[in-house]
Structures are given as structure tokens and as C-alpha cells.
């Protein structure tokens, strides 16, 4: 994994308005990845897509995990 690519993706995520956000929800990730929220939920259930944690019925993500996913794909 290239650290420069991860840093670039983190900057891009921040520029989308998430600069003061530490944790992202399914809808935030869908906006960043330009897919439907349902797709993100399906990926989480199937252990596909970016790393996430399940809290109750919700999935949460870190910006770093999203940036790493984008750098890998």
C-alpha cells in the first residue's frame, strides 16, 4: 500500500466536507465511494469493501480505512 496514495485519498475525503469527522457511517461512505448506501451495507455483511465495525445495527468506518480501500482498488 502506498502511503502517498492513502494521504491523497484522506485529503480528498476531507475536501468532501469530512475534515472534522473521525467516524463515518454508511451514508457518508456511500457518498465518498459514489455508490448506494445499500451497496455499502451489502459489502459489510459479506466482508467486502472497506473495513468496518458493527455497532448495534449500524456499521461505522474510519477515514483511514476508506482511504486504504481506495488506495488498494
N, C-alpha and C positions, 0 to 999 in steps of 0.2 A: 504494500500500500504506500502510495506516495504522499508524504506529509504536505507537500506544496498543494497537491490537488485537494486534500482534506481542508486545508486552510482556505483555499479559494471557495470551496463549497460552503464552508462556515460563513465566509464573508457574504456570499450570495444569499444564504438563508437570512442573515441579519438584515440585508438590504430589502428583503421582502417584508420587513416590519417585525421581525422576531429578535431584534437586538437585545431587548431587556427580558427575554423569555428564556428560562432554563429548561423547562419541560414542555414538550409538545404533545398535543392529543391527536387523535385520528384525523380530525378535520384539518388541523394545521399541516400534518404530514401529507394529506391528500392535496392540499393547496401547493405545497412545495414540489411534490412529485408530479403534479398535474394529472392525477387520476381521481377516480371517485372514492369517497370515504369507504364505501362498501368493499372496494378492492383492497384497501389497506387492512380492513378487518379480516378479510379472507386470507390475505398473506400472513397476518399474525396467527390466525388459527392453524395454518398449515406450516408454520415456521419458515415462511418465505419472506422476502423483503428485508427491511431494516430490523435490527434488534429492538426488542421492546420488552416491557414488563407489564403484566396484567395486574391491575388493581381493581378488585371487585369485578365489574363487567366491562371496565374500560381498559384500554391499552395506552401506555404512556411511552414516550420516546425522548431521547436527548438529542440535542442538535448535533452533537458529535457522532452519534450512531447514524443519523441521517446523512451527514457529510461522508462518513466512511462508506455507507451503502452507495452513494452517488459516485464516489471515487472508484469503487470496485466494479461499477456497472456502466 
